[in-house]
Amino acid sequence: MEHVPPAARSAAGLTSAEAAACLRRDGPNRLPEPRRRPAILRFGSQLVHFFALMLWGAAGLALVAGMVALGVAIAVVVVLNALFAFLQEARADRAAERLRGMLPARVTVRRDGRPVMVEADEVVVGDVVLVEAGDRVPADGVVVEAGRLLMNTSHLTGESRPQPAEPGDALFAGSFVVEGTGVAEVSATGSATRLAGIARLTTATAKPTTPLTAGLQDVVRMIAAIAVGVGVAFFGISLLLGNGAKDGFVFAIGVTVALVPEALLPTVTLSLAWGAEQMAKRQVLVRHLEAVETLGSTTFVCTDKTGTLTMNEMTVLAAWTPTARVTVAGLGYGPAAEVDVTGDEDSVRRMALAGARCATGYAYEEGGAWFAHGDPTEAAIDAFAHRLGLDTDADRNARPEAVRFPFDHHRRRMSVVVDGEVLVKGAPDAVLTRCADVAAARAEVSAMTTRGLRVLAIARRDVGSGPVGTEAEAEHGLTLLGLVGMEDPPRPDVHEAVDACRRAHVRLAMITGDHPDTAAAIAT
């Protein structure tokens, strides 16, 4: 994370009057609208590309040769084609505007010394923003307070691993809070943010030539060369046959114009427009018609699993402890489900409670439906505890954690100290290596992953009331509490989509951080 000098203003935030004055001075906290060329220039660009220029030339030659009807017809084809392409792209731009309008954002700030919820575009420089797991940062700022704060800044850095943020570190608009809580003072809003700078770079980037455009340019150049060459040859032949220069010239123009494929331009445009319409029916927005052909040239697709092939709605369907087995019937995050426990039910409850204490997300009810707050995997563990009759909300309030070591992709586990014990949750291979007598657990991990379940191991160790030291010192000599196996159901249309790719001879690769057996089970 980038470190900047500590903020000078108090973490108490602004008064309402100060915030209003800043809003009048700096304007709303919105990304600047991309600069657009005037409509007349965008329409004109459809009239002057290489193929259109060749057709204009053909129309001019036809008029010179006295073939007025043909010349006018060619000109009308060029204008109508340009109008159609212009309207198609304008409609896509309007759809993009509607999509941006569908993304309301609110944020909690301190105003007049108390937390209040405001619209994100009302955030101003000097505001103190409060964020927690699942939130997005509304503007650039500096961390004032951090409670095990982990940030995902992949939209800026391309780094998918969450990064810890400490007081004095910079936060950037659009960053996602993966874990923990934080308080930050806003240092830049709107067009002054780092995200706005990236947006300006993307709008300034030149549009690359698509395979279709490059191919058409080559074909048009070849046709133009052939047409001119044939016209010159016929003009010479006409003179050799004794015809007058005027008659020979008119004849040569007629041959040249006849060789120009006037219908090629509207045929290509209509084909691409039809493709854009078909993609729009599948919720894909095409702003430039040439992009349809570029997508059609795809031969290999790499796809993420979670949230792309699957619903990103994790549910615990199986659990195991050294003295019990559990099967769960019922998807989603609600408490209503059929839970079948074979063996020591108390051991299952201990494991579920430990997992819920480790979890950074939770399940909550709103409008009669249940949702996940934060990471769906974390919320699934909390929901599993609810289904066993545990009140995790009351437990969190009654037993606040003393120390938390956040999850990272190197350790592949996390831990928390509560009531004198270290509770550890993570990937089986990262937790079982720190436990004794785990042969049966390893066999169960293999069985669960073969079923396509994502498996987490949960363990514990007594530490008393003394200091726990570093994470390495805390996470050793563990006693395994058990395993939970979660399913992320595939999207209803994923099989149809995969079959369509295979019929189109498009190769697919699924990219996931899950256990190889889990990935193989889902892929097959």
Secondary structure per residue as TSV (DSSP state, phi and psi in degrees):
chain	resnum	aa	ss	phi	psi
A	1	M	-	360.0	145.9
A	2	E	-	-75.7	134.8
A	3	H	B	-106.4	136.2
A	4	V	-	-129.3	162.1
A	5	P	-	-59.3	148.0
A	6	P	-	-57.8	147.7
A	7	A	-	-68.3	146.9
A	8	A	S	-84.8	-29.2
A	9	R	S	-76.1	152.2
A	10	S	-	-66.4	149.6
A	11	A	T	-70.7	1.5
A	12	A	T	-71.7	-18.6
A	13	G	-	89.3	-167.8
A	14	L	B	-95.8	163.1
A	15	T	-	-85.6	164.7
A	16	S	H	-60.9	-37.4
A	17	A	H	-66.8	-43.1
A	18	E	H	-62.3	-42.2
A	19	A	H	-63.1	-41.6
A	20	A	H	-64.0	-39.9
A	21	A	H	-65.2	-41.9
A	22	C	H	-64.8	-37.6
A	23	L	H	-65.4	-39.3
A	24	R	H	-66.7	-36.0
A	25	R	H	-74.8	-46.5
A	26	D	H	-97.6	-17.5
A	27	G	-	85.6	172.9
A	28	P	-	-67.3	154.9
A	29	N	S	-82.8	78.9
A	30	R	-	-133.1	149.6
A	31	L	-	-69.0	140.7
A	32	P	-	-64.8	144.4
A	33	E	-	-67.9	139.0
A	34	P	-	-62.8	142.4
A	35	R	-	-67.9	131.8
A	36	R	-	-117.1	141.5
A	37	R	-	-68.5	149.0
A	38	P	-	-55.8	151.2
A	39	A	H	-56.9	-36.9
A	40	I	H	-64.8	-35.1
A	41	L	H	-73.3	-38.3
A	42	R	H	-65.0	-38.0
A	43	F	H	-68.2	-40.8
A	44	G	H	-63.2	-32.4
A	45	S	H	-64.4	-24.2
A	46	Q	T	-76.4	-11.7
A	47	L	T	-100.2	-8.7
A	48	V	S	-125.6	14.2
A	49	H	S	-72.9	171.9
A	50	F	H	-58.9	-45.7
A	51	F	H	-65.6	-41.9
A	52	A	H	-62.2	-39.7
A	53	L	H	-62.9	-37.9
A	54	M	H	-64.1	-40.3
A	55	L	H	-68.2	-37.3
A	56	W	H	-60.4	-41.3
A	57	G	H	-62.4	-41.2
A	58	A	H	-64.3	-40.5
A	59	A	H	-63.5	-41.2
A	60	G	H	-63.2	-43.1
A	61	L	H	-62.9	-39.4
A	62	A	H	-62.8	-40.1
A	63	L	H	-66.8	-40.6
A	64	V	H	-61.3	-37.1
A	65	A	T	-80.4	0.2
A	66	G	T	88.0	4.1
A	67	M	-	-91.8	73.0
A	68	V	H	-63.1	-45.3
A	69	A	H	-60.1	-43.0
A	70	L	H	-66.4	-42.7
A	71	G	H	-62.0	-43.8
A	72	V	H	-64.9	-39.9
A	73	A	H	-62.1	-43.1
A	74	I	H	-64.3	-42.3
A	75	A	H	-63.2	-40.3
A	76	V	H	-63.5	-40.1
A	77	V	H	-59.5	-44.2
A	78	V	H	-64.2	-44.8
A	79	V	H	-66.7	-45.7
A	80	L	H	-63.1	-40.2
A	81	N	H	-62.6	-43.6
A	82	A	H	-63.4	-41.2
A	83	L	H	-63.8	-42.2
A	84	F	H	-63.7	-47.2
A	85	A	H	-63.8	-39.5
A	86	F	H	-62.7	-45.6
A	87	L	H	-65.5	-37.5
A	88	Q	H	-63.0	-45.1
A	89	E	H	-71.2	-34.2
A	90	A	H	-65.6	-39.2
A	91	R	H	-64.7	-39.3
A	92	A	H	-64.3	-38.4
A	93	D	H	-63.2	-40.2
A	94	R	H	-65.4	-37.2
A	95	A	H	-64.2	-39.0
A	96	A	H	-63.4	-37.8
A	97	E	H	-62.2	-41.8
A	98	R	H	-64.5	-36.8
A	99	L	H	-64.4	-40.6
A	100	R	H	-64.5	-33.7
A	101	G	H	-72.6	-12.5
A	102	M	T	-89.9	7.9
A	103	L	-	-116.5	70.1
A	104	P	-	-70.6	149.8
A	105	A	-	-141.7	133.6
A	106	R	E	-123.8	156.3
A	107	V	E	-146.9	152.5
A	108	T	E	-95.2	126.0
A	109	V	E	-129.1	163.2
A	110	R	E	-95.5	115.7
A	111	R	E	-125.7	132.2
A	112	D	T	57.3	32.2
A	113	G	T	80.6	8.0
A	114	R	E	-138.6	153.0
A	115	P	E	-71.4	133.5
A	116	V	E	-138.1	153.7
A	117	M	E	-96.0	127.1
A	118	V	E	-131.5	163.6
A	119	E	E	-67.1	144.4
A	120	A	G	-61.2	-31.4
A	121	D	G	-77.2	-1.6
A	122	E	G	-98.2	-0.4
A	123	V	-	-70.0	137.7
A	124	V	-	-129.7	165.8
A	125	V	T	-61.5	131.4
A	126	G	T	99.5	-16.5
A	127	D	-	-61.7	146.5
A	128	V	E	-104.3	116.5
A	129	V	E	-103.2	138.3
A	130	L	E	-108.3	125.0
A	131	V	E	-127.5	155.3
A	132	E	E	-145.6	176.2
A	133	A	T	-53.5	131.3
A	134	G	T	99.0	-11.1
A	135	D	-	-89.0	159.8
A	136	R	B	-112.8	143.1
A	137	V	-	-74.9	128.1
A	138	P	-	-83.4	-17.5
A	139	A	S	-158.5	169.0
A	140	D	E	-70.8	145.4
A	141	G	E	-166.3	-174.3
A	142	V	E	-124.3	133.1
A	143	V	E	-68.1	127.2
A	144	V	E	-100.2	-43.5
A	145	E	E	-134.9	144.9
A	146	A	E	-142.0	129.0
A	147	G	E	-113.4	86.7
A	148	R	E	52.6	50.6
A	149	L	E	-82.1	123.6
A	150	L	E	-118.6	129.6
A	151	M	E	-118.6	140.2
A	152	N	E	-100.9	112.7
A	153	T	-	-114.7	30.4
A	154	S	H	-62.2	-26.8
A	155	H	H	-68.6	-18.9
A	156	L	H	-102.8	-40.7
A	157	T	H	-106.2	-19.1
A	158	G	-	79.5	-2.9
A	159	E	-	-84.5	116.6
A	160	S	-	-79.9	-17.5
A	161	R	S	-77.5	132.9
A	162	P	-	-61.5	142.8
A	163	Q	E	-114.4	136.6
A	164	P	E	-69.0	146.3
A	165	A	E	-124.3	128.2
A	166	E	-	-116.4	163.8
A	167	P	T	-52.8	132.5
A	168	G	T	97.9	-17.3
A	169	D	B	-76.9	154.1
A	170	A	E	-86.6	141.9
A	171	L	E	-115.0	148.4
A	172	F	-	-124.4	146.5
A	173	A	T	-54.3	135.9
A	174	G	T	91.4	-12.1
A	175	S	-	-66.3	149.8
A	176	F	E	-110.5	132.4
A	177	V	E	-83.6	110.7
A	178	V	E	-81.5	-39.8
A	179	E	E	-155.2	151.8
A	180	G	E	88.5	-170.6
A	181	T	E	-132.0	158.4
A	182	G	E	-156.7	157.5
A	183	V	E	-126.6	130.0
A	184	A	E	-135.7	145.7
A	185	E	E	-97.7	128.6
A	186	V	E	-72.0	130.8
A	187	S	E	-113.9	-18.0
A	188	A	E	-156.0	142.5
A	189	T	-	-132.0	165.5
A	190	G	G	55.7	-128.1
A	191	S	G	-71.2	-9.8
A	192	A	G	-88.7	-3.9
A	193	T	S	-79.1	161.4
A	194	R	H	-63.1	-36.6
A	195	L	H	-63.7	-38.6
A	196	A	H	-64.9	-36.3
A	197	G	H	-62.2	-40.7
A	198	I	H	-66.5	-38.9
A	199	A	H	-61.1	-38.8
A	200	R	H	-65.9	-37.5
A	201	L	H	-63.8	-40.8
A	202	T	H	-67.9	-35.6
A	203	T	H	-75.1	-22.0
A	204	A	H	-86.9	-11.1
A	205	T	S	-68.5	132.9
A	206	A	-	-66.8	142.4
A	207	K	-	-76.7	125.1
A	208	P	-	-72.0	156.8
A	209	T	-	-75.5	127.8
A	210	T	-	-80.0	161.1
A	211	P	H	-56.3	-39.7
A	212	L	H	-66.0	-44.1
A	213	T	H	-61.2	-44.8
A	214	A	H	-62.3	-42.5
A	215	G	H	-64.6	-42.5
A	216	L	H	-64.4	-39.6
A	217	Q	H	-61.2	-41.3
A	218	D	H	-64.3	-44.0
A	219	V	H	-63.4	-43.6
A	220	V	H	-64.0	-42.5
A	221	R	H	-61.3	-42.2
A	222	M	H	-65.2	-43.9
A	223	I	H	-63.7	-42.4
A	224	A	H	-61.4	-44.0
A	225	A	H	-63.3	-43.0
A	226	I	H	-65.0	-45.0
A	227	A	H	-61.6	-46.2
A	228	V	H	-65.4	-42.8
A	229	G	H	-61.8	-45.0
A	230	V	H	-65.4	-40.1
A	231	G	H	-61.6	-44.7
A	232	V	H	-63.0	-41.6
A	233	A	H	-62.8	-44.5
A	234	F	H	-68.0	-32.8
A	235	F	H	-63.0	-43.9
A	236	G	H	-64.0	-43.1
A	237	I	H	-62.5	-40.0
A	238	S	H	-61.3	-41.6
A	239	L	H	-65.8	-40.1
A	240	L	H	-64.4	-29.7
A	241	L	T	-82.2	0.9
A	242	G	T	93.1	6.2
A	243	N	-	-75.2	155.6
A	244	G	-	-69.4	159.4
A	245	A	H	-62.5	-39.0
A	246	K	H	-65.4	-46.3
A	247	D	H	-63.5	-40.2
A	248	G	H	-64.4	-38.1
A	249	F	H	-66.2	-45.3
A	250	V	H	-61.6	-42.1
A	251	F	H	-62.8	-42.5
A	252	A	H	-64.1	-40.7
A	253	I	H	-62.2	-42.9
A	254	G	H	-59.5	-42.8
A	255	V	H	-65.2	-43.0
A	256	T	H	-61.8	-47.6
A	257	V	H	-64.4	-37.6
A	258	A	H	-63.6	-28.7
A	259	L	T	-80.9	-11.1
A	260	V	S	-82.5	122.2
A	261	P	-	-80.2	84.6
A	262	E	T	-59.6	-30.7
A	263	A	T	-79.4	-10.6
A	264	L	H	-64.2	-43.5
A	265	L	H	-62.1	-53.9
A	266	P	H	-65.4	-30.2
A	267	T	H	-63.3	-45.3
A	268	V	H	-64.4	-45.6
A	269	T	H	-61.9	-45.3
A	270	L	H	-64.7	-37.5
A	271	S	H	-64.4	-44.1
A	272	L	H	-67.0	-38.3
A	273	A	H	-64.4	-39.7
A	274	W	H	-62.2	-42.1
A	275	G	H	-61.9	-40.0
A	276	A	H	-64.1	-38.7
A	277	E	H	-64.3	-42.5
A	278	Q	H	-63.8	-38.6
A	279	M	H	-69.7	-34.8
A	280	A	H	-63.0	-34.9
A	281	K	T	-65.3	-19.7
A	282	R	T	-105.0	23.4
A	283	Q	T	65.5	32.0
A	284	V	-	-113.5	122.2
A	285	L	-	-92.0	122.9
A	286	V	-	-110.5	113.3
A	287	R	S	-87.2	-36.4
A	288	H	S	-119.8	128.5
A	289	L	T	-59.3	-32.5
A	290	E	H	-61.5	-23.9
A	291	A	H	-65.2	-24.9
A	292	V	H	-61.6	-45.8
A	293	E	H	-68.5	-36.3
A	294	T	H	-61.3	-43.6
A	295	L	H	-63.9	-36.8
A	296	G	H	-65.8	-16.7
A	297	S	T	-87.3	0.3
A	298	T	-	-65.0	134.5
A	299	T	-	-121.8	-13.8
A	300	F	E	-145.7	129.1
A	301	V	E	-123.1	125.3
A	302	C	E	-101.7	125.3
A	303	T	E	-125.8	139.7
A	304	D	E	-70.4	156.2
A	305	K	I	-89.4	-61.4
A	306	T	I	-68.2	122.4
A	307	G	I	84.7	-11.7
A	308	T	I	-109.6	-59.9
A	309	L	I	-83.8	-22.3
A	310	T	B	-117.4	172.0
A	311	M	-	-79.5	-12.4
A	312	N	S	57.5	40.3
A	313	E	-	-128.3	85.6
A	314	M	-	-71.5	143.3
A	315	T	E	-141.3	130.7
A	316	V	E	-72.8	118.0
A	317	L	E	-108.9	-16.6
A	318	A	E	-149.0	148.8
A	319	A	E	-145.9	157.5
A	320	W	E	-146.5	137.6
A	321	T	E	-128.2	166.7
A	322	P	T	-58.6	-16.0
A	323	T	T	-126.0	11.5
A	324	A	E	-159.9	158.6
A	325	R	E	-129.2	147.8
A	326	V	E	-134.2	136.2
A	327	T	E	-123.5	141.0
A	328	V	E	-123.7	131.1
A	329	A	E	-113.0	114.6
A	330	G	-	137.7	128.5
A	331	L	-	-98.2	172.0
A	332	G	S	91.1	-173.1
A	333	Y	S	-108.0	1.0
A	334	G	S	-75.8	161.0
A	335	P	S	-76.2	-15.1
A	336	A	-	-77.8	111.7
A	337	A	-	-167.2	158.0
A	338	E	E	-93.6	113.5
A	339	V	E	-110.5	121.1
A	340	D	E	-112.9	112.6
A	341	V	E	-107.4	125.4
A	342	T	E	-112.6	113.5
A	343	G	E	114.4	-150.1
A	344	D	-	-76.7	103.4
A	345	E	H	-68.4	-30.8
A	346	D	H	-62.2	-37.3
A	347	S	H	-64.8	-34.6
A	348	V	H	-68.0	-41.6
A	349	R	H	-64.4	-41.1
A	350	R	H	-61.4	-43.8
A	351	M	H	-64.3	-45.5
A	352	A	H	-63.4	-39.9
A	353	L	H	-65.9	-41.6
A	354	A	H	-62.2	-42.8
A	355	G	H	-63.1	-40.5
A	356	A	H	-66.4	-35.5
A	357	R	H	-67.9	-30.7
A	358	C	H	-76.4	-28.9
A	359	A	-	-65.2	140.6
A	360	T	S	-96.9	-13.1
A	361	G	-	-111.0	173.3
A	362	Y	E	-156.3	163.6
A	363	A	E	-94.8	141.2
A	364	Y	E	-142.2	156.9
A	365	E	E	-104.5	138.6
A	366	E	E	-150.7	121.0
A	367	G	T	63.4	31.0
A	368	G	T	84.1	-2.6
A	369	A	E	-117.1	157.2
A	370	W	E	-108.7	139.4
A	371	F	E	-134.2	167.7
A	372	A	E	-101.2	131.7
A	373	H	E	-104.2	122.8
A	374	G	S	85.7	-154.9
A	375	D	-	-64.5	130.0
A	376	P	H	-59.3	-32.5
A	377	T	H	-63.9	-43.3
A	378	E	H	-65.7	-42.1
A	379	A	H	-65.2	-32.8
A	380	A	H	-64.4	-37.2
A	381	I	H	-67.5	-41.0
A	382	D	H	-62.5	-41.8
A	383	A	H	-64.9	-36.9
A	384	F	H	-61.7	-41.8
A	385	A	H	-63.6	-40.5
A	386	H	H	-59.2	-41.1
A	387	R	H	-68.0	-19.3
A	388	L	T	-91.1	4.8
A	389	G	T	89.0	12.6
A	390	L	-	-89.7	139.6
A	391	D	-	-97.3	89.0
A	392	T	H	-70.9	-30.0
A	393	D	H	-63.4	-46.8
A	394	A	H	-64.3	-37.1
A	395	D	H	-64.7	-41.9
A	396	R	H	-63.0	-39.0
A	397	N	H	-71.6	-33.4
A	398	A	H	-83.0	-29.2
A	399	R	S	-129.3	76.8
A	400	P	-	-65.0	147.2
A	401	E	-	-72.1	148.5
A	402	A	S	-93.2	-43.9
A	403	V	E	-140.8	144.0
A	404	R	E	-133.7	130.1
A	405	F	E	-107.2	105.8
A	406	P	E	-65.0	159.2
A	407	F	E	-66.1	140.1
A	408	D	E	-140.5	161.4
A	409	H	T	-78.7	-6.9
A	410	H	T	-84.5	-49.1
A	411	R	T	-76.3	-33.2
A	412	R	T	62.2	33.4
A	413	R	E	-160.1	169.1
A	414	M	E	-142.2	168.3
A	415	S	E	-151.6	159.6
A	416	V	E	-144.3	146.1
A	417	V	E	-105.5	118.4
A	418	V	E	-138.5	130.7
A	419	D	T	53.2	41.4
A	420	G	T	75.7	16.3
A	421	E	E	-136.6	145.7
A	422	V	E	-89.1	126.6
A	423	L	E	-112.0	128.1
A	424	V	E	-121.6	137.0
A	425	K	E	-136.6	135.9
A	426	G	E	177.6	-169.2
A	427	A	-	-62.3	142.8
A	428	P	H	-54.2	-44.8
A	429	D	H	-69.2	-19.3
A	430	A	H	-88.0	-19.5
A	431	V	H	-102.7	-43.0
A	432	L	G	-63.6	-29.3
A	433	T	G	-66.1	-15.8
A	434	R	G	-104.6	9.9
A	435	C	B	-118.6	159.8
A	436	A	S	-101.8	153.9
A	437	D	S	55.9	66.4
A	438	V	-	-120.1	18.2
A	439	A	H	-60.1	-45.1
A	440	A	H	-64.9	-36.5
A	441	A	H	-66.0	-40.0
A	442	R	H	-63.1	-39.5
A	443	A	H	-63.9	-38.2
A	444	E	H	-69.6	-37.1
A	445	V	H	-58.9	-45.3
A	446	S	H	-61.1	-41.4
A	447	A	H	-65.7	-41.0
A	448	M	H	-69.3	-44.6
A	449	T	H	-66.8	-32.4
A	450	T	H	-63.2	-28.5
A	451	R	T	-80.1	-1.7
A	452	G	T	87.5	15.1
A	453	L	-	-89.3	145.6
A	454	R	E	-86.4	127.0
A	455	V	E	-111.9	136.1
A	456	L	E	-124.1	143.3
A	457	A	E	-104.7	144.1
A	458	I	E	-127.0	130.6
A	459	A	E	-140.7	172.5
A	460	R	E	-148.0	165.5
A	461	R	E	-157.7	136.5
A	462	D	E	-74.2	134.8
A	463	V	-	-128.3	-6.1
A	464	G	T	70.0	-152.7
A	465	S	T	-100.5	-0.8
A	466	G	S	-79.5	175.3
A	467	P	-	-66.7	147.6
A	468	V	-	-97.4	-11.9
A	469	G	-	77.7	-149.3
A	470	T	S	-79.6	172.8
A	471	E	H	-63.6	-36.5
A	472	A	H	-65.5	-37.2
A	473	E	H	-71.5	-32.3
A	474	A	H	-77.7	-35.1
A	475	E	S	-98.0	55.4
A	476	H	S	-140.4	162.8
A	477	G	S	59.4	41.2
A	478	L	B	-85.3	156.3
A	479	T	E	-109.5	123.6
A	480	L	E	-70.9	126.7
A	481	L	E	-88.9	-36.8
A	482	G	E	161.2	-170.1
A	483	L	E	-128.9	147.8
A	484	V	E	-124.6	136.5
A	485	G	E	-113.9	122.3
A	486	M	E	-113.7	147.6
A	487	E	E	-116.2	136.9
A	488	D	-	-111.2	99.9
A	489	P	-	-61.8	143.6
A	490	P	B	-67.2	152.8
A	491	R	-	-64.0	147.6
A	492	P	T	-58.5	-31.0
A	493	D	T	-100.8	11.3
A	494	V	H	-69.2	-36.8
A	495	H	H	-64.3	-41.6
A	496	E	H	-63.5	-40.7
A	497	A	H	-65.6	-42.3
A	498	V	H	-64.5	-43.5
A	499	D	H	-61.8	-39.4
A	500	A	H	-63.4	-40.2
A	501	C	H	-64.0	-41.9
A	502	R	H	-66.1	-39.2
A	503	R	H	-64.0	-30.7
A	504	A	T	-86.3	6.2
A	505	H	T	61.0	35.5
A	506	V	-	-98.2	123.7
A	507	R	E	-79.6	143.4
A	508	L	E	-118.8	142.5
A	509	A	E	-134.7	130.0
A	510	M	E	-98.0	128.9
A	511	I	E	-110.7	124.3
A	512	T	-	-153.9	154.3
A	513	G	-	-95.3	7.5
A	514	D	S	-72.0	168.9
A	515	H	-	-56.5	140.6
A	516	P	H	-54.4	-37.9
A	517	D	H	-66.0	-38.0
A	518	T	H	-64.3	-44.9
A	519	A	H	-62.4	-42.1
A	520	A	H	-64.7	-39.7
A	521	A	H	-65.1	-39.0
A	522	I	H	-71.4	-39.6
A	523	A	H	-66.2	-28.8
A	524	T	-	-96.4	360.0
